[in-house]
Amino acid sequence: MRYLRKKRRSHEWPWIVLAPNSISTIAICMPFVVRQALAQRLAQLPELRQLLEDVRLLTGLPVRFTSPLLDLASEANIAEPSYLCAHLQRSAAGCNLCISFRQKLREAAQERHASGTCDAGLWEILVPVAVGTQVVGHLVAVGISGGRPGIRAVNRTRHLLSRHGLEVSADTLVRLESASPLLDGSSREALARVLQAVAVQVARGFTEHLVTPAGSAPAIVEQAYRIVHAEFNQPLRVPLVAGRLGVSAAHLSRTFHRATGLRLVDYISRYRAERARGMLQDSDSTIANIARRCGFNSVSQFNRVFRATFGHAPRQLRREDPA
């Protein structure tokens, strides 16, 4: 399967998938809002939590499910870090180091697991979790030491950290890294294979709850997407959308939920919130004006939907440093 990235905003269709046997056959992937909802549901699955707890009991390593579709504010602290990770994450520079390194690994871990060492000298393993053809998140093991560092390795690590504005003494670095979980190359590969099996099992079980495989929605669902995307700022109700598609409201609601795991009314609200987030970042309009332009009936409704979708209030986004 080959992928071509399209340069668009996050609320639009971010990928075009080309079938390997027919370049002319183009299937558009599910929208961002649906993928976000899938990631949220996966993160809350009791089965996933139990499997990751079993991995922790067997290996001593904390493993977590993470996704860029979820709240990025907790991205640096996705698992109980090693002592060195915890030391570095006390500062914004240390958190940014973790986030940027994980993003590089995430780009490499689309079809199979990826691993590498950050500038602090610790290993990290990412294993993709795919629902249908869509990667909605990764299983992540962090803070793994590959061996006790020598003087040369310690000095190199201190130099790399200083480039990020992180000053750590040699004694502190040796002490903290020595307390990190130790896995050699073979053990790290074995852990990656175990996590890959966990990811496949969880994704398979999760996909069985969706009658329609991800990435191949029925025609009326695709048409409902287009109506919502084109008219999100207008009064949109399920019976109205269903009437335009020539089906009953009950049939549209049932089909949409089976294909996406979302109720159509929730999809409309989430999509409006996603469009509003782009306006909050790209314009100086008031929150009330943006809420009205995105089809919300009131600021209180907008705040409630925005918080439920992104985990924080619209004003909080405005207060954050754009960098």
PyMOL commands that set and color helices and strands:
alter all, ss='L'
color gray80, all
select helices_A, chain A and resi 32-43+46-59+72-74+83-88+92-108+151-162+170-178+185-207+219-231+238-245+249-260+264-282+287-293+299-310+314-319
alter helices_A, ss='H'
color red, helices_A
select strands_A, chain A and resi 2-5+15-18+26-28+63-66+114-117+122-131+134-145
alter strands_A, ss='S'
color yellow, strands_A
deselect
rebuild
show_as cartoon
